[in-house]
Amino acid sequence: AGTTFSPADIYRNSSSSVVLIFGFSDSGEGSSGTGSILTSDGLVLTNSHVITNAENGRVFPNLVVYFKPMPISGDNRKDLTTPFLVDVLARDADLDLALLRIKDAPSDLRPIEIADSEEVDIGEPVAAIGHPGGGGLWTLTTNDL
């Protein structure tokens, strides 16, 4: 789409717009995943399966997000110190999407930049920032060969 693909620039400019989400039951079982900050007042888009208990199909009663620490130390006890509670505004299990709102969101949230899907062609390089299971926090993956 006419611009140079730079994974380093993408990470530098967008990783603070990505949150880590934990959903868990009162007994402690749960799941984690990635969300993208959509608005400066705290709307977050994620997958429905991240916030849903696979055993019973219900939304976990406890949902929190963490913002990317600066810098990331790799020690979760240092990096994940300030959870923010979220409310579920909407969820569609068939589309596997959920819209959350961060309670008492910080005033300096940076919404992720969303491109026009009509201007992206199949085969173009892409980058994803997220929290793959067992693969680390705020990692970058690309298809750029």
Phi and psi in degrees as a GROMACS rama.xvg file:
@    title "Ramachandran Plot"
@    xaxis  label "Phi"
@    yaxis  label "Psi"
@TYPE xy
89.7962  -13.0309  GLY-2
-111.033  158.699  THR-3
-74.9817  134.308  THR-4
-84.2812  112.894  PHE-5
-125.526  100.58  SER-6
-55.6652  -36.7955  PRO-7
-63.247  -42.9147  ALA-8
-65.682  -41.2708  ASP-9
-60.161  -46.9119  ILE-10
-63.3604  -46.2787  TYR-11
-59.9829  -39.7297  ARG-12
-87.9952  -19.5257  ASN-13
-122.015  -16.3459  SER-14
-63.6058  -28.5695  SER-15
-76.0149  -5.47516  SER-16
-96.1824  6.32809  SER-17
-113.368  133.546  VAL-18
-116.056  156.493  VAL-19
-95.9369  130.668  LEU-20
-114.706  133.262  ILE-21
-119.233  130.67  PHE-22
-120.138  133.097  GLY-23
-151.945  155.705  PHE-24
-87.9207  173.001  SER-25
-65.0684  -23.4216  ASP-26
-84.6037  -4.68608  SER-27
101.772  -12.721  GLY-28
-73.1525  148.002  GLU-29
-176.375  -163.522  GLY-30
-147.468  168.261  SER-31
-137.023  163.202  SER-32
-173.978  -165.982  GLY-33
-112.543  145.959  THR-34
-136.427  156.407  GLY-35
-115.843  131.342  SER-36
-74.3109  121.453  ILE-37
-94.8048  -32.7244  LEU-38
-137.006  156.85  THR-39
-69.6779  -13.5379  SER-40
-97.445  7.48208  ASP-41
109.011  17.4412  GLY-42
-78.623  135.997  LEU-43
-130.042  134.014  VAL-44
-102.199  133.757  LEU-45
-145.987  -176.164  THR-46
-89.4839  143.475  ASN-47
-60.2314  -36.1484  SER-48
-66.6615  -19.3933  HIS-49
-68.9077  -34.7439  VAL-50
-103.673  4.80904  ILE-51
-114.053  134.561  THR-52
-72.5714  116.284  ASN-53
-63.7287  -26.2257  ALA-54
-73.0676  -36.9889  GLU-55
-122.124  -3.30696  ASN-56
76.3065  5.53748  GLY-57
-96.6496  152.004  ARG-58
-65.4178  136.401  VAL-59
-58.2536  140.805  PHE-60
-71.8261  -18.7551  PRO-61
-120.901  117.408  ASN-62
-129.833  128.218  LEU-63
-136.696  156.735  VAL-64
-124.222  153.576  VAL-65
-124.027  141.901  TYR-66
-93.995  155.025  PHE-67
-63.499  125.102  LYS-68
-76.3251  157.625  PRO-69
-124.636  114.51  MET-70
-84.4584  170.756  PRO-71
-78.8146  127.488  ILE-72
-92.3801  -22.7533  SER-73
91.7467  -7.98135  GLY-74
-103.071  109.093  ASP-75
-58.2548  -29.2217  ASN-76
-66.1356  -27.1025  ARG-77
-92.4381  -36.6354  LYS-78
-80.7948  -26.9026  ASP-79
-116.893  70.7174  LEU-80
-104.569  -20.0764  THR-81
-126.65  92.5937  THR-82
-79.8808  147.025  PRO-83
-117.698  129.707  PHE-84
-70.433  150.422  LEU-85
-132.533  154.056  VAL-86
-108.734  147.189  ASP-87
-89.042  119.81  VAL-88
-91.5442  -37.1697  LEU-89
-156.537  152.346  ALA-90
-152.151  137.728  ARG-91
-131.53  104.15  ASP-92
-65.738  -34.4042  ALA-93
-66.5663  -39.3587  ASP-94
-85.4433  -9.87585  LEU-95
57.5891  46.2472  ASP-96
-127.637  149.513  LEU-97
-144.48  142.729  ALA-98
-112.344  124.144  LEU-99
-116.314  158.581  LEU-100
-125.757  127.229  ARG-101
-75.8837  126.407  ILE-102
-75.9911  137.995  LYS-103
50.7324  48.6286  ASP-104
-63.7479  143.527  ALA-105
-60.0599  154.353  PRO-106
-80.8905  -8.03522  SER-107
-107.734  28.1477  ASP-108
-64.4792  141.955  LEU-109
-112.949  106.369  ARG-110
-62.3695  145.766  PRO-111
-72.577  144.997  ILE-112
-81.0101  126.298  GLU-113
-111.428  125.915  ILE-114
-83.6854  164.844  ALA-115
-82.1907  115.923  ASP-116
-62.6009  -19.6818  SER-117
-71.6451  -15.8228  GLU-118
-103.452  10.2826  GLU-119
-114.02  130.449  VAL-120
-101.599  151.377  ASP-121
-58.5958  134.386  ILE-122
95.978  -9.02404  GLY-123
-72.5746  151.411  GLU-124
-65.4857  141.881  PRO-125
-134.103  160.827  VAL-126
-134.617  146.328  ALA-127
-130.943  135.609  ALA-128
-114.545  129.052  ILE-129
-173.419  -159.508  GLY-130
-130.814  74.8305  HIS-131
-64.7246  143.829  PRO-132
-53.6861  117.961  GLY-133
74.2993  4.63861  GLY-134
-110.042  6.16395  GLY-135
106.558  173.185  GLY-136
-110.42  142.033  LEU-137
51.0432  54.0861  TRP-138
-93.9306  157.895  THR-139
-114.641  131.394  LEU-140
-126.799  138.244  THR-141
-131.06  163.639  THR-142
-107.051  8.06443  ASN-143
-69.0658  112.823  ASP-144
